[in-house]
């Protein structure tokens, strides 16, 4: 699953949890997609560079899964920050 697919699934899930439901989805994607994509373009190449250049093959999946965990936390904070903004 790519970062964009992961983001789309995450945004749909968060919209379903909100009181507005799927009506909020187009606006949410319009407001958050470019910022998250830009952050992903800075984060994931760095993760790949570190994992393939510096780590033994046995540790690459663990490192990438840890990075994915951090990325999910970032998406969660980004989603909550957008809700609180006036």
Secondary structure, 3 states (H helix, E strand, C coil): CCHHHHHHHHHHHHHHHCCCHHHHHHHHHHHHHHHHHHHHHHHHHHHHHHHHHHCCHHHHHHHHHHHHHHHHHHHHHHHHHHHHCC
